[in-house]
Amino acid sequence: MELVLTVFQVVFILTISATAIPKPEDEPKQRVLNEDLSDQEHYVNSQHNPNYDHEAFLGEDAKTFEQLSPEESTRRLGIIVDKIDKDKDGFVTKEELKDWILYTQRRYIQDDIDRQWTSYNLEEKDKLPWTEYKVKLYGHISENDNNNQDKLEEETFSYEAMLKRDRRRWSAADLDNDDALTKEEFGAFLHAEEANHTKDIVVLETMEDIDKDGDGKISIDEYIGDLYKGSEGEEEPEWVKNEKEQFSSYRDKDHNGFLDFDEVKNWIIPADFDHAEAEARHLIYEADIDADQKLTKDEILQKYDIFVGSQATDFGEALTRHDEF
């Protein structure tokens, strides 16, 4: 059967599929999914970097923090404080601050889920069946047809293989096994690393991508080959040498020369540090004038430079949204 895909479908497949066009060879690939709260360095010359706090607290909105005057940034920060104080008791606790930090970090994910749910669930039903999703995204490609392939930008993609991978991910997200996803389940399908019951699928997909010889484990050559492809005779960058050391000394827990499933999971979905809680504790420590382990609105506004900087972001979305978080 002939495979016909629209430009939108091709782009979308490449977006959600774990198969992706490689980055330039000199740019390291980022496999870790539980990343830090900011692209900023947390510490600079052993000193805490305030820009890290601004991005952790404001999320993507912090990119334009220079646009507002201190007076306007303080006014808008006050509006945000009212949203953070969910129980309206006049205090921001560590838990409320942590919830806000997580909300700002995950907002783009929820926006993506909302957008794609609306796109695929045109009838606004409570559940989206696999058959409807499959036909809309993949057209009439068969899940059992091994002959359908297409070529895009000199990269050969097996759409049948993508379909099988999506099918497996769909089944993992489908908690009640009725082959139709609620919006929450659909979110776990799109962003499997965010839901506990689908995280193992991300690990499995990662291993399949890196394990070139198909032996079910990842050697150091496969590990480095996934991150870096240098030219013959070229001196390795320092970060590659560091990654080799990380593999041998830290990632390979049993020191057998390979990464198994659990070791890959510990690598790409680390669970040993809660960045949001640590940042919430730090912000309270910096702004808690009376040392009662919670913040009043006045305490936050007095220390507004810690939360939003001497100039602050035009965080219009944070001020106009009415989402629960």
N, C-alpha and C positions, 0 to 999 in steps of 0.2 A: 504494500500500500504506500502511496506517495506521501512523503512528509512535507507539510507546508506549514511554515512558521512565520508569523509576522515579525517585524523588527522589534516590536514591544516584547513579544514572547521570547525572542532570542536574548535580548538584554536582560529580561527578568530571570530567565533560566540561569544566566551567568551570574546574576546577583545572588540568588538564593542557593545555588548549588555550591557544594564544597570544591568543585572543579573550577579553577579560575585561571585567567591569563597570568603567567608569572610576572613578577615585578622585575625591574632592571636587575642585572646580575650583581651590581655593586650595592644593592639596597637589601638589608636583612629583612626576611619575612617574619612577621609577628604572629606566632601561634598561640600565645598566652591569651586566654579569653577573659580572665578575671583581672583586668588591668588596673593600674592605679587610677586615682580620681582626677588626675590632671596630667597634661603633657609636660608641665613645668617640673623642674627638679624640686624635690621636697626640701632639700637642704643645699645651700650654696656656701662653700667654704666653712662647713660645719654650722652655718647659721640658717635658721628656718626661713624659707622663702615665702613671703606674703602672697606672691602671685599664685602659689599652689593653693592657698586657702581660698582665694577669690574664685578660682576655677572649680574647686571642690564644692563651694557653697552655691555658686551661680550656674555651674554647668557651661554649656556652649554660649550662654549670654555674656559671659565674662570677656569674650573676644572684643567687645566694643566698649569696655568700661571707661575709656578715656572721654567718652562723648558727653558726660553729664558733669555738672558742677557739684561740689560737695553738698550744697544745700539741697539740690534736686535728688542726688543719690541718697541722702539721708531720708528725705520724704518717702522715696520709693522703697527704701529698705524697711521703713515702718510698716508699709502695706504688706510686705513679704512676711515680716515678723508675725503679723496678725494671722496670716495663713499657716505659718509653722505651728502656732499655738492652737492645736486642734481641739483641745478640751476647753479653750477660752478661759483658763484660770489665771491668766496674767503672767504665766511663767513659761519659758521654753526649757524643757528638760533635755537630757542627753538623748533619750529615746526619740523625742519629737525632732530634735536637730538631726539625728541620724536618718530618720525617715525622710526629712527634707533633702538631705544630701543624696540619698539613694534615688529619690524622685527626680532630682535634677539630672542625675547621671543616666537614668533610664527613660527619660522623657522621649528621646528620639526613637527608642525602641517601640514605645506605645504609639507614637505617631505613625510609625511604619506599619504596625499591626492594624491600626484603625484604617489607614489608607488601603491596605491590601484586602482587608476584610470587606470593605465597601466595594472594592473593585471586583471581587470574585463572588460575593454574596449579593447579587443584584436584587434578588427578591426579598432581602432582609429577613431571611429565615433564621431560626435559632441555631441551626446546624448547617454546615456546608459538607455535602457528600463528596467522597473521593472522586466519583465518576464525573461530577460537574467540574471540580477543580482540574482534573486531569485533561478533560476535553478542552477546557478553555486555555490551559497553559501549553499543552503538548499537541493539541489538535487530535488527529486520529492515529497517532503512533501507538503501536501495540506494546503492551508490557512484556510480551513473549516474542517479539520480533527482534532478532539479533542483527538484521541487515541494514537498518536505517541509520545512516550517518550523514553528517553535513560538515562543511568546512567553513570556518569563520576566522578571518585575519590570520591565515596560515596556521591556525591551531585546530586540530581535528578533535571534535567532541562527539562522543557517542551519546546521542539523546536517549537511546534505549537504556544505557547505563545510568544516566541522570534520572530517568524515570524510575528505575528500580531503586535507586538510592532515596529518592523522594518518597517512594511507596513505603520503604522500610521506616523512614523518619515519620511519615504520617501514622503508621501503625503504632509506633512508640508513643506518639503524642495522644493517641486515641485511648483515653483512660477507660471508657466503658465498652470498647471493642465493637462499636456499631458502625464503623467505617464512615462516620460523619463527625466533623469536629465542631465543637462549640467555639466561640471566639477565644476563650481562654486556651483551649487546646490548640487552636490555630496559631495562637501566639507562641506556644511551645514548639510547634512545627517550624515556624519561621525562625525563631531564635531559641534553638534547642539548648543552648548553653545557659539560658536563664531559668529553666525549669528542672527540678531535681529528677523527674522521671524520664527526661530526655538527654541528660548530660552524657550518659554512656554512649549514645548514638554519635555525639560529636567526637568522642574519643575514638570510636570505631572508624568513623570517616577519616579522621586524621591519620590513623595508622594505615588505612588503605592507601591514602595519598602518598605516604612517605615510604612504606614498606615495598620497595621496588621488586624484591625477589620473592615476595609473597610467602615468607616463612613464618608470618605471624608475630614478628618482633622487629625492632629497629636497631640496626647497627650504627656505630658512630659515623661511618661513611654515608649511610642513608640520612642520618640526622643532619650532618653538615651539608650534604648535597641538597637537602630541602631548603636550607637557609642561604646557601651561597654556592655559586657556580663560577669559579674563577678560571682564568685562562692558564694553559699549561706554562709552567715556568714563572708564573706570576707569584709574587710574595703575598702570602695571606694577610689580610687586614688584622689588626690587633683584636678586633671584636670576634673574629673567627677563632683565633687562638683561645680567647676567653671562653667561647662556647664549647670548645673541645674540653677545656678544663671543667666547665660546668657539667658536661655530659659524664665525664669519668668520676668526678668527685662528689657530685650532688644528685644528678638526675638518675644515674644508674645505681640504685640503692643497694642491690646485691652484688654489684661490681663483677657481673658476669660478661660485660662487654655489650649488652643489649638492653633495650627498653621494652618491657612487657606492657600489657594493658594498664595495670595499676600505676606503673611508673610514668607512662604517657599521660594518664589522667592527672597525676600529681603535678606534672609539668604544665599542661595547658589549662587546667582548672584548679589552681592551687586553693587550698581551703585552710591554710594555716595562719591567715592574718585578715582581720576585718578592717579594711581601710576606712570605711565610713564611720565605724565606731571610734577608731583612733582619731580621726579628724574631728568628730563631734566633741570628744574629750578635750582635744587641744583647743578648740574654739571656746569652750566653756572655761577652761583654765585661763585663757588670755583675757576674757571679758567679765568673768565672775568677780565683781568688785567686793561683794560681801561674803564670798567663799561659801555659799550655801549649796553649791553644786547644781544650780539652775540659774537661768538668766531672765531678768525682767526686760521689758522693751527698752527702758531707759538705759540699762547696762549695754545692750546691743548697740543702741544708737550712739552712745558715748564712744564706743569702740568701732564705729562704722568702718574705719579704715582697715580693720582686720578682716571684716566680712566682704566688703566691696571695693576697698581701695580709696585712695585720696580723690580719685575720680572714679565714677562707677558706671557699670554697664547700663545700656538702654535695654533692661530686661522686660520689655513690654509684654512678651508672652507670659512670663511668670506673674505679671500683674493682672492680666486680662483673663487668664484661664480660671475655670471653676472646678477643675478636676479634684477628685479625692486622691490622696496619695498615702 
